Amino acid sequence: MYTGSHYPWRQVLYWTRRDVGVLLLIAAIPTAAYALLDWKWLSIPWLPIALVGTAVAFLVGFKNNASYDRLWEARRVWGGIVNASRTWGLMARDYLSDQQAHPSEPLAAAHRELFSRHFAWLTALRHQLREPRVWETISKPHNAEYRKRWYRVDEHETELGPVLATYLAPDEHEQVMRASNKPTQVLALQSRHLVRLLRAGLIDDFRHMELERVLAELLAQQGASERIKNFPYPRQYATLNLWFVNIFVVLVPLGMLQEFEKLGREFVWLSIPFSALACWIFKTMEKIGESSESPFEGSANDVPITAISRAIEIDLRQMLGDHDVPPAIVAEHDILT
């Protein structure tokens, strides 16, 4: 997530510099043929190109709106995870009663185990959401180069196993790492632990049901995240949108030739920069929608699930009275991951 007031021009141009070069080349080839070889047949009336451009603008706008909806839904889901996590922290701390038959040491250990397992769930979930999918664009050259220069994604550079080992007991760690859906397995361990606490008399039936209700809410939010992650923006729309933009990019220089020749034969060469500029706007808008399609892949425009997870961990550790609290994630070049 970009946290600045706006993207600097140097970052935008760095992200789109490949497009700029290609667009200039696409505009230069017909312009040179038209001006130097006198290929007048290359010129196309502007009206049909304008009609195509209008249709492409509607398609690009539709894609960007749909992509933004996916991004906003993902942010709402993780807002729900924040709220449910705080609720879990309060209940896990206060619903376990310290009866005289049970010394305080096992109770404190139970608190810490429930909290640590929740941190493990957050870790497993964000690593799972960062796993690549074939339709995602984070590995495309322009995105990979931009990420390498301006920011880093923790889940792309760290292994899940060692991080989980800091939160889980060895037997639980082994069990979770064997599971195909690791976050679900962590919540299953939480539920099993609540049953043990119920049988030990550290929570009563009503409080056990309330704690299980919060686990159900966390499962629901996990499922919503997985739905967004595993169901892409429909490929038929994405494919046609890309094709139509590329067709428009090819046609624009052909329509610019006659328009600038009206100003004088020497002005034909101005069709190169102006065609590239017009096409750059369309290509950049299409790429903006593309970068918002998958809000968990790790792009600069994604939901900052790493920072949100760290903020949750800080809140819950402070609820528990910990003094050794990890620092909040800081934006790198105004980009929060």
VONU-624809 format. One record per residue (C-alpha): residue number from 1; residue in one letter; chain; x negated, y, z negated. Coordinates in Angstrom, 2 decimals, always signed. Each point is the difference from the previous one (the first is absolute). Layout:
<nodes>
+-----+----+----+---------+---------+---------+
!   i ! aa ! ch !      c1 !      c2 !      c3 !
+-----+----+----+---------+---------+---------+
! NUM !  A !  A !       X !       Y !       Z !
...
+-----+----+----+---------+---------+---------+
</nodes>
This chain:
<nodes>
+-----+----+----+---------+---------+---------+
!   i ! aa ! ch !      c1 !      c2 !      c3 !
+-----+----+----+---------+---------+---------+
!   1 !  M !  A !   +0.00 !   +0.00 !   +0.00 !
!   2 !  Y !  A !   -1.39 !   +3.37 !   +0.97 !
!   3 !  T !  A !   +0.17 !   +2.35 !   -2.99 !
!   4 !  G !  A !   -1.20 !   +3.24 !   +1.59 !
!   5 !  S !  A !   +2.21 !   +2.76 !   +1.38 !
!   6 !  H !  A !   -0.71 !   -1.13 !   +3.58 !
!   7 !  Y !  A !   -2.50 !   -2.06 !   +1.96 !
!   8 !  P !  A !   -3.07 !   +2.01 !   +1.10 !
!   9 !  W !  A !   -0.51 !   +0.37 !   +3.72 !
!  10 !  R !  A !   -3.31 !   -1.85 !   -0.15 !
!  11 !  Q !  A !   +1.69 !   -3.09 !   -1.43 !
!  12 !  V !  A !   +2.83 !   +0.11 !   +2.54 !
!  13 !  L !  A !   -2.43 !   +0.42 !   +2.88 !
!  14 !  Y !  A !   -2.23 !   -2.75 !   -1.37 !
!  15 !  W !  A !   +3.00 !   -2.33 !   -0.18 !
!  16 !  T !  A !   +1.13 !   +0.84 !   +3.56 !
!  17 !  R !  A !   -3.32 !   +0.67 !   +1.69 !
!  18 !  R !  A !   +0.22 !   -3.23 !   +2.04 !
!  19 !  D !  A !   +3.39 !   +1.11 !   +1.34 !
!  20 !  V !  A !   -1.37 !   +3.44 !   +0.88 !
!  21 !  G !  A !   -2.72 !   -1.52 !   +2.15 !
!  22 !  V !  A !   +2.36 !   -2.38 !   +1.77 !
!  23 !  L !  A !   +2.62 !   +2.69 !   +0.61 !
!  24 !  L !  A !   -2.57 !   +2.37 !   +1.48 !
!  25 !  L !  A !   -1.18 !   -2.77 !   +2.32 !
!  26 !  I !  A !   +3.57 !   -0.88 !   +1.05 !
!  27 !  A !  A !   +0.64 !   +3.66 !   +0.82 !
!  28 !  A !  A !   -3.35 !   +0.57 !   +1.71 !
!  29 !  I !  A !   +0.25 !   -2.84 !   +2.55 !
!  30 !  P !  A !   +3.16 !   +1.14 !   +1.86 !
!  31 !  T !  A !   -0.99 !   +3.66 !   -0.35 !
!  32 !  A !  A !   -3.38 !   -0.63 !   +1.63 !
!  33 !  A !  A !   +1.60 !   -2.04 !   +2.77 !
!  34 !  Y !  A !   +2.60 !   +2.72 !   +0.55 !
!  35 !  A !  A !   -2.47 !   +2.90 !   +0.05 !
!  36 !  L !  A !   -3.05 !   -1.59 !   +1.63 !
!  37 !  L !  A !   +1.47 !   -2.68 !   +2.29 !
!  38 !  D !  A !   +3.17 !   +1.95 !   +0.81 !
!  39 !  W !  A !   +2.25 !   -2.91 !   -1.02 !
!  40 !  K !  A !   +3.17 !   +2.06 !   -0.14 !
!  41 !  W !  A !   +2.16 !   -3.11 !   -0.17 !
!  42 !  L !  A !   -1.08 !   -0.47 !   -3.63 !
!  43 !  S !  A !   +2.16 !   +2.91 !   -1.10 !
!  44 !  I !  A !   +3.40 !   -0.82 !   -1.48 !
!  45 !  P !  A !   +2.84 !   +2.49 !   -0.66 !
!  46 !  W !  A !   +0.17 !   +0.96 !   -3.67 !
!  47 !  L !  A !   +3.73 !   -0.67 !   -0.48 !
!  48 !  P !  A !   -0.11 !   -3.84 !   -0.07 !
!  49 !  I !  A !   -3.03 !   +0.11 !   -2.28 !
!  50 !  A !  A !   +1.86 !   +2.35 !   -2.34 !
!  51 !  L !  A !   +2.91 !   -2.47 !   -0.09 !
!  52 !  V !  A !   -2.39 !   -2.83 !   -0.90 !
!  53 !  G !  A !   -1.60 !   +2.23 !   -2.64 !
!  54 !  T !  A !   +3.38 !   +0.72 !   -1.58 !
!  55 !  A !  A !   +0.78 !   -3.72 !   -0.24 !
!  56 !  V !  A !   -3.45 !   -0.72 !   -1.44 !
!  57 !  A !  A !   +0.44 !   +2.78 !   -2.57 !
!  58 !  F !  A !   +3.24 !   -1.60 !   -1.20 !
!  59 !  L !  A !   -1.67 !   -3.41 !   -0.26 !
!  60 !  V !  A !   -3.00 !   +1.39 !   -1.89 !
!  61 !  G !  A !   +2.32 !   +1.86 !   -2.37 !
!  62 !  F !  A !   +2.07 !   -3.15 !   -0.59 !
!  63 !  K !  A !   -3.12 !   -2.03 !   -0.81 !
!  64 !  N !  A !   -1.37 !   +2.65 !   -2.34 !
!  65 !  N !  A !   +3.30 !   +0.23 !   -1.88 !
!  66 !  A !  A !   +0.18 !   -3.77 !   -0.37 !
!  67 !  S !  A !   -3.64 !   -0.17 !   -1.10 !
!  68 !  Y !  A !   +0.57 !   +2.73 !   -2.57 !
!  69 !  D !  A !   +3.00 !   -1.93 !   -1.35 !
!  70 !  R !  A !   -2.21 !   -3.05 !   -0.49 !
!  71 !  L !  A !   -2.63 !   +2.13 !   -1.75 !
!  72 !  W !  A !   +2.53 !   +1.68 !   -2.28 !
!  73 !  E !  A !   +1.65 !   -3.32 !   -0.87 !
!  74 !  A !  A !   -3.41 !   -1.40 !   -0.94 !
!  75 !  R !  A !   -0.61 !   +3.00 !   -2.26 !
!  76 !  R !  A !   +3.38 !   -0.48 !   -1.66 !
!  77 !  V !  A !   -0.77 !   -3.66 !   -0.61 !
!  78 !  W !  A !   -3.27 !   +0.86 !   -1.71 !
!  79 !  G !  A !   +1.74 !   +2.72 !   -1.97 !
!  80 !  G !  A !   +2.25 !   -2.80 !   -1.26 !
!  81 !  I !  A !   -3.08 !   -2.06 !   -0.86 !
!  82 !  V !  A !   -1.34 !   +2.91 !   -2.06 !
!  83 !  N !  A !   +3.26 !   +0.31 !   -1.95 !
!  84 !  A !  A !   +0.38 !   -3.75 !   -0.52 !
!  85 !  S !  A !   -3.64 !   -0.27 !   -1.11 !
!  86 !  R !  A !   +0.44 !   +2.69 !   -2.64 !
!  87 !  T !  A !   +3.16 !   -1.72 !   -1.18 !
!  88 !  W !  A !   -1.88 !   -3.27 !   -0.18 !
!  89 !  G !  A !   -2.76 !   +1.62 !   -2.05 !
!  90 !  L !  A !   +2.41 !   +1.48 !   -2.53 !
!  91 !  M !  A !   +1.99 !   -3.21 !   -0.37 !
!  92 !  A !  A !   -3.03 !   -2.28 !   -0.13 !
!  93 !  R !  A !   -1.48 !   +2.16 !   -2.73 !
!  94 !  D !  A !   +3.11 !   +0.65 !   -2.12 !
!  95 !  Y !  A !   +2.22 !   -3.06 !   +0.55 !
!  96 !  L !  A !   -2.49 !   -2.40 !   -1.53 !
!  97 !  S !  A !   +0.80 !   +0.11 !   -3.73 !
!  98 !  D !  A !   -2.68 !   -0.56 !   -2.62 !
!  99 !  Q !  A !   +1.75 !   -2.28 !   -2.48 !
! 100 !  Q !  A !   -1.68 !   -0.98 !   -3.23 !
! 101 !  A !  A !   -0.30 !   -3.57 !   +1.15 !
! 102 !  H !  A !   -2.31 !   +1.15 !   +2.76 !
! 103 !  P !  A !   -3.18 !   +1.98 !   -0.61 !
! 104 !  S !  A !   -0.68 !   +3.13 !   +2.05 !
! 105 !  E !  A !   -2.96 !   -1.49 !   +1.89 !
! 106 !  P !  A !   +2.06 !   -2.37 !   +2.19 !
! 107 !  L !  A !   +2.49 !   +2.80 !   +0.62 !
! 108 !  A !  A !   -2.72 !   +2.41 !   +1.16 !
! 109 !  A !  A !   -1.45 !   -2.73 !   +2.19 !
! 110 !  A !  A !   +3.42 !   -0.60 !   +1.54 !
! 111 !  H !  A !   +0.37 !   +3.73 !   +0.75 !
! 112 !  R !  A !   -3.36 !   +0.13 !   +1.71 !
! 113 !  E !  A !   +0.66 !   -3.18 !   +1.98 !
! 114 !  L !  A !   +3.33 !   +1.29 !   +1.32 !
! 115 !  F !  A !   -1.56 !   +3.30 !   +0.97 !
! 116 !  S !  A !   -3.07 !   -1.55 !   +1.64 !
! 117 !  R !  A !   +2.16 !   -2.39 !   +1.98 !
! 118 !  H !  A !   +2.00 !   +2.93 !   +1.30 !
! 119 !  F !  A !   -3.22 !   +1.65 !   +1.19 !
! 120 !  A !  A !   -0.80 !   -3.28 !   +1.75 !
! 121 !  W !  A !   +3.39 !   +0.11 !   +1.72 !
! 122 !  L !  A !   -0.64 !   +3.54 !   +1.26 !
! 123 !  T !  A !   -3.44 !   -1.03 !   +1.23 !
! 124 !  A !  A !   +1.25 !   -3.10 !   +1.79 !
! 125 !  L !  A !   +2.89 !   +1.91 !   +1.57 !
! 126 !  R !  A !   -2.08 !   +2.87 !   +1.39 !
! 127 !  H !  A !   -2.61 !   -2.42 !   +1.38 !
! 128 !  Q !  A !   +2.77 !   -1.99 !   +1.66 !
! 129 !  L !  A !   +1.48 !   +3.15 !   +1.52 !
! 130 !  R !  A !   -3.40 !   +1.03 !   +1.38 !
! 131 !  E !  A !   -0.42 !   -3.27 !   +1.92 !
! 132 !  P !  A !   -0.09 !   +0.70 !   +3.76 !
! 133 !  R !  A !   +2.81 !   -0.86 !   +2.39 !
! 134 !  V !  A !   -0.35 !   -0.29 !   +3.77 !
! 135 !  W !  A !   +2.32 !   +2.95 !   +0.65 !
! 136 !  E !  A !   -1.82 !   +2.37 !   -2.34 !
! 137 !  T !  A !   -2.34 !   +2.64 !   +1.37 !
! 138 !  I !  A !   -2.50 !   +0.51 !   -2.81 !
! 139 !  S !  A !   -2.66 !   -1.93 !   +1.92 !
! 140 !  K !  A !   +0.32 !   +2.03 !   +3.22 !
! 141 !  P !  A !   -3.24 !   +1.85 !   +0.80 !
! 142 !  H !  A !   +1.31 !   +3.51 !   -0.68 !
! 143 !  N !  A !   +1.50 !   -1.05 !   -3.35 !
! 144 !  A !  A !   -2.99 !   -2.10 !   -1.03 !
! 145 !  E !  A !   -2.44 !   +2.81 !   +0.78 !
! 146 !  Y !  A !   +2.13 !   +2.55 !   -1.80 !
! 147 !  R !  A !   +0.27 !   -2.20 !   -3.09 !
! 148 !  K !  A !   -3.73 !   -0.71 !   -0.03 !
! 149 !  R !  A !   -0.85 !   +3.70 !   +0.11 !
! 150 !  W !  A !   +2.64 !   +1.59 !   -2.23 !
! 151 !  Y !  A !   +1.19 !   -2.51 !   -2.63 !
! 152 !  R !  A !   -0.11 !   -3.58 !   -1.24 !
! 153 !  V !  A !   +2.62 !   -2.58 !   -0.91 !
! 154 !  D !  A !   -0.90 !   -1.95 !   -3.13 !
! 155 !  E !  A !   +1.90 !   -3.15 !   +1.00 !
! 156 !  H !  A !   -1.88 !   -0.18 !   +3.30 !
! 157 !  E !  A !   -3.34 !   -0.03 !   -1.80 !
! 158 !  T !  A !   +0.64 !   -2.16 !   -3.08 !
! 159 !  E !  A !   +1.01 !   -3.63 !   -0.42 !
! 160 !  L !  A !   +3.18 !   -0.77 !   -1.91 !
! 161 !  G !  A !   -1.40 !   -2.89 !   -2.03 !
! 162 !  P !  A !   -2.61 !   +1.85 !   -2.09 !
! 163 !  V !  A !   +2.42 !   +2.86 !   -0.72 !
! 164 !  L !  A !   +2.74 !   -2.37 !   -1.16 !
! 165 !  A !  A !   -2.49 !   -1.79 !   -2.23 !
! 166 !  T !  A !   -0.27 !   +3.16 !   -2.12 !
! 167 !  Y !  A !   +3.71 !   -0.18 !   -0.82 !
! 168 !  L !  A !   +0.87 !   -3.70 !   -0.16 !
! 169 !  A !  A !   -1.14 !   -2.94 !   -2.08 !
! 170 !  P !  A !   -2.13 !   -2.52 !   +1.94 !
! 171 !  D !  A !   +2.77 !   -2.61 !   +0.30 !
! 172 !  E !  A !   +2.54 !   +2.59 !   +1.13 !
! 173 !  H !  A !   -2.50 !   +1.53 !   +2.42 !
! 174 !  E !  A !   -0.57 !   -3.37 !   +1.63 !
! 175 !  Q !  A !   +3.73 !   -0.62 !   +0.24 !
! 176 !  V !  A !   +0.70 !   +3.37 !   +1.58 !
! 177 !  M !  A !   -2.84 !   -0.26 !   +2.51 !
! 178 !  R !  A !   +1.38 !   -3.32 !   +1.24 !
! 179 !  A !  A !   +3.44 !   +1.49 !   +0.64 !
! 180 !  S !  A !   +1.03 !   +1.29 !   +3.44 !
! 181 !  N !  A !   +1.94 !   +2.90 !   -1.54 !
! 182 !  K !  A !   -2.22 !   +1.16 !   -2.83 !
! 183 !  P !  A !   +2.12 !   +2.87 !   -1.39 !
! 184 !  T !  A !   +3.00 !   -2.30 !   -0.35 !
! 185 !  Q !  A !   -2.13 !   -2.54 !   -1.84 !
! 186 !  V !  A !   -1.18 !   +2.68 !   -2.44 !
! 187 !  L !  A !   +3.60 !   +0.95 !   -0.81 !
! 188 !  A !  A !   +0.82 !   -3.68 !   -0.45 !
! 189 !  L !  A !   -2.78 !   -0.15 !   -2.61 !
! 190 !  Q !  A !   +1.50 !   +3.05 !   -1.69 !
! 191 !  S !  A !   +3.40 !   -1.69 !   -0.19 !
! 192 !  R !  A !   -1.52 !   -3.20 !   -1.40 !
! 193 !  H !  A !   -1.81 !   +2.02 !   -2.65 !
! 194 !  L !  A !   +3.26 !   +1.68 !   -1.03 !
! 195 !  V !  A !   +1.54 !   -3.44 !   -0.50 !
! 196 !  R !  A !   -2.86 !   -0.95 !   -2.31 !
! 197 !  L !  A !   +0.46 !   +3.22 !   -1.98 !
! 198 !  L !  A !   +3.72 !   -0.71 !   -0.29 !
! 199 !  R !  A !   -0.65 !   -3.48 !   -1.35 !
! 200 !  A !  A !   -2.58 !   +1.39 !   -2.42 !
! 201 !  G !  A !   +2.56 !   +2.45 !   -1.37 !
! 202 !  L !  A !   -1.87 !   +3.15 !   +1.06 !
! 203 !  I !  A !   +2.97 !   +1.15 !   +2.12 !
! 204 !  D !  A !   +3.70 !   -0.74 !   -0.34 !
! 205 !  D !  A !   +2.36 !   -1.12 !   +2.78 !
! 206 !  F !  A !   +1.25 !   +3.49 !   +0.87 !
! 207 !  R !  A !   -3.48 !   +1.50 !   +0.28 !
! 208 !  H !  A !   -1.16 !   -2.99 !   +2.01 !
! 209 !  M !  A !   +2.84 !   +0.59 !   +2.48 !
! 210 !  E !  A !   -0.91 !   +3.69 !   +0.27 !
! 211 !  L !  A !   -3.64 !   -0.77 !   +0.67 !
! 212 !  E !  A !   +1.00 !   -2.55 !   +2.63 !
! 213 !  R !  A !   +2.22 !   +2.64 !   +1.59 !
! 214 !  V !  A !   -3.02 !   +2.27 !   +0.46 !
! 215 !  L !  A !   -1.91 !   -2.89 !   +1.57 !
! 216 !  A !  A !   +2.93 !   -0.48 !   +2.39 !
! 217 !  E !  A !   -0.22 !   +3.70 !   +0.89 !
! 218 !  L !  A !   -3.73 !   -0.32 !   +0.68 !
! 219 !  L !  A !   +0.69 !   -3.02 !   +2.21 !
! 220 !  A !  A !   +2.62 !   +1.99 !   +1.92 !
! 221 !  Q !  A !   -2.42 !   +2.86 !   +0.60 !
! 222 !  Q !  A !   -2.69 !   -2.46 !   +1.06 !
! 223 !  G !  A !   +2.45 !   -1.54 !   +2.46 !
! 224 !  A !  A !   +0.82 !   +3.43 !   +1.43 !
! 225 !  S !  A !   -3.70 !   +0.70 !   +0.48 !
! 226 !  E !  A !   -0.49 !   -3.36 !   +1.72 !
! 227 !  R !  A !   +2.97 !   +0.68 !   +2.28 !
! 228 !  I !  A !   -1.52 !   +3.29 !   +1.19 !
! 229 !  K !  A !   -3.42 !   -1.62 !   +0.35 !
! 230 !  N !  A !   +1.10 !   -3.10 !   +1.89 !
! 231 !  F !  A !   +2.72 !   +1.46 !   +2.24 !
! 232 !  P !  A !   -1.61 !   +2.46 !   +2.44 !
! 233 !  Y !  A !   +1.52 !   +2.91 !   +1.85 !
! 234 !  P !  A !   +1.77 !   -1.87 !   +2.85 !
! 235 !  R !  A !   -2.56 !   -0.84 !   +2.64 !
! 236 !  Q !  A !   +2.36 !   +0.66 !   +2.92 !
! 237 !  Y !  A !   +0.31 !   +3.65 !   -1.06 !
! 238 !  A !  A !   -3.71 !   +0.35 !   -0.73 !
! 239 !  T !  A !   -0.96 !   -1.55 !   +3.35 !
! 240 !  L !  A !   +2.34 !   +2.06 !   +2.17 !
! 241 !  N !  A !   -0.89 !   +3.16 !   -1.91 !
! 242 !  L !  A !   -3.70 !   -0.53 !   +0.72 !
! 243 !  W !  A !   +0.60 !   -0.83 !   +3.66 !
! 244 !  F !  A !   +2.23 !   +3.01 !   +0.61 !
! 245 !  V !  A !   -2.49 !   +2.37 !   -1.65 !
! 246 !  N !  A !   -2.79 !   -1.41 !   +2.19 !
! 247 !  I !  A !   +2.12 !   +0.39 !   +3.15 !
! 248 !  F !  A !   +0.68 !   +3.60 !   -0.94 !
! 249 !  V !  A !   -3.72 !   +0.58 !   -0.59 !
! 250 !  V !  A !   -0.78 !   -1.18 !   +3.53 !
! 251 !  L !  A !   +2.76 !   +2.08 !   +1.61 !
! 252 !  V !  A !   -0.65 !   +3.34 !   -1.73 !
! 253 !  P !  A !   -3.23 !   +0.89 !   +1.91 !
! 254 !  L !  A !   +1.74 !   -0.75 !   +3.30 !
! 255 !  G !  A !   +2.75 !   +2.46 !   -0.85 !
! 256 !  M !  A !   -2.39 !   +2.69 !   -1.18 !
! 257 !  L !  A !   -1.85 !   +0.24 !   +3.32 !
! 258 !  Q !  A !   +2.58 !   +1.98 !   +1.96 !
! 259 !  E !  A !   +0.92 !   +2.11 !   -3.02 !
! 260 !  F !  A !   -3.54 !   +1.35 !   -0.41 !
! 261 !  E !  A !   -0.61 !   +0.24 !   +3.74 !
! 262 !  K !  A !   +2.79 !   +2.58 !   +0.11 !
! 263 !  L !  A !   -2.34 !   +2.30 !   -1.95 !
! 264 !  G !  A !   -2.78 !   -0.49 !   +2.53 !
! 265 !  R !  A !   -2.01 !   -2.90 !   +1.36 !
! 266 !  E !  A !   -2.80 !   +0.51 !   -2.52 !
! 267 !  F !  A !   +2.48 !   -0.33 !   -2.87 !
! 268 !  V !  A !   +0.69 !   -3.65 !   +0.85 !
! 269 !  W !  A !   -2.83 !   -0.99 !   -2.29 !
! 270 !  L !  A !   +1.93 !   +1.39 !   -2.96 !
! 271 !  S !  A !   +2.31 !   -2.98 !   +0.32 !
! 272 !  I !  A !   -2.72 !   -2.13 !   -1.66 !
! 273 !  P !  A !   -0.03 !   +1.67 !   -3.44 !
! 274 !  F !  A !   +3.72 !   +0.77 !   -0.03 !
! 275 !  S !  A !   +0.99 !   -3.51 !   +1.08 !
! 276 !  A !  A !   -2.29 !   -1.46 !   -2.66 !
! 277 !  L !  A !   +1.50 !   +2.31 !   -2.62 !
! 278 !  A !  A !   +3.61 !   -0.89 !   +0.85 !
! 279 !  C !  A !   -0.78 !   -3.72 !   +0.06 !
! 280 !  W !  A !   -2.07 !   +0.25 !   -3.21 !
! 281 !  I !  A !   +3.07 !   +1.29 !   -1.84 !
! 282 !  F !  A !   +2.09 !   -2.96 !   +1.12 !
! 283 !  K !  A !   -2.75 !   -2.54 !   -0.67 !
! 284 !  T !  A !   -0.70 !   +1.43 !   -3.45 !
! 285 !  M !  A !   +3.67 !   -0.05 !   -0.96 !
! 286 !  E !  A !   +0.21 !   -3.61 !   +1.14 !
! 287 !  K !  A !   -3.07 !   -0.87 !   -2.08 !
! 288 !  I !  A !   +1.44 !   +1.75 !   -3.05 !
! 289 !  G !  A !   +3.06 !   -2.22 !   +0.20 !
! 290 !  E !  A !   -2.22 !   -3.02 !   +0.52 !
! 291 !  S !  A !   -2.06 !   +0.85 !   -3.10 !
! 292 !  S !  A !   +3.17 !   +0.13 !   -2.13 !
! 293 !  E !  A !   +1.54 !   -3.27 !   +1.19 !
! 294 !  S !  A !   -1.81 !   -2.16 !   -2.57 !
! 295 !  P !  A !   -0.16 !   +1.99 !   -3.27 !
! 296 !  F !  A !   -2.18 !   -2.52 !   -1.87 !
! 297 !  E !  A !   -2.79 !   -0.73 !   +2.51 !
! 298 !  G !  A !   -2.41 !   +2.58 !   -1.43 !
! 299 !  S !  A !   +0.18 !   +2.96 !   +2.38 !
! 300 !  A !  A !   -0.38 !   +3.60 !   -1.11 !
! 301 !  N !  A !   +3.78 !   +0.44 !   +0.22 !
! 302 !  D !  A !   +0.99 !   -3.06 !   -2.05 !
! 303 !  V !  A !   +1.58 !   -0.31 !   -3.42 !
! 304 !  P !  A !   -2.95 !   +0.24 !   -2.44 !
! 305 !  I !  A !   +0.63 !   -3.32 !   -1.75 !
! 306 !  T !  A !   -3.55 !   -0.20 !   -1.39 !
! 307 !  A !  A !   +0.36 !   +3.36 !   -1.76 !
! 308 !  I !  A !   +3.53 !   -0.86 !   -1.18 !
! 309 !  S !  A !   -1.18 !   -3.32 !   -1.42 !
! 310 !  R !  A !   -2.82 !   +1.74 !   -1.87 !
! 311 !  A !  A !   +2.43 !   +2.61 !   -1.37 !
! 312 !  I !  A !   +2.26 !   -2.78 !   -1.29 !
! 313 !  E !  A !   -2.94 !   -1.73 !   -1.64 !
! 314 !  I !  A !   -1.05 !   +3.24 !   -1.70 !
! 315 !  D !  A !   +3.54 !   +0.60 !   -1.33 !
! 316 !  L !  A !   +0.36 !   -3.51 !   -1.38 !
! 317 !  R !  A !   -3.46 !   -0.11 !   -1.56 !
! 318 !  Q !  A !   +0.73 !   +3.25 !   -1.78 !
! 319 !  M !  A !   +3.31 !   -1.46 !   -1.23 !
! 320 !  L !  A !   -2.02 !   -2.85 !   -1.45 !
! 321 !  G !  A !   -2.38 !   +2.43 !   -1.72 !
! 322 !  D !  A !   -3.05 !   -0.81 !   +2.11 !
! 323 !  H !  A !   -2.79 !   +2.57 !   +0.00 !
! 324 !  D !  A !   -2.00 !   -1.61 !   +2.82 !
! 325 !  V !  A !   +2.35 !   +1.10 !   +2.78 !
! 326 !  P !  A !   -1.16 !   -0.10 !   +3.65 !
! 327 !  P !  A !   -0.10 !   +3.35 !   +1.83 !
! 328 !  A !  A !   +2.72 !   +0.99 !   +2.43 !
! 329 !  I !  A !   -0.68 !   -0.50 !   +3.71 !
! 330 !  V !  A !   -1.23 !   +3.26 !   +1.52 !
! 331 !  A !  A !   +0.81 !   +1.07 !   +3.54 !
! 332 !  E !  A !   -2.95 !   -0.28 !   +2.39 !
! 333 !  H !  A !   +0.00 !   +2.87 !   +2.52 !
! 334 !  D !  A !   +3.60 !   +0.61 !   -1.19 !
! 335 !  I !  A !   +0.96 !   -3.58 !   +0.90 !
! 336 !  L !  A !   +1.48 !   -2.14 !   -2.77 !
! 337 !  T !  A !   +0.19 !   -3.74 !   +0.56 !
+-----+----+----+---------+---------+---------+
</nodes>
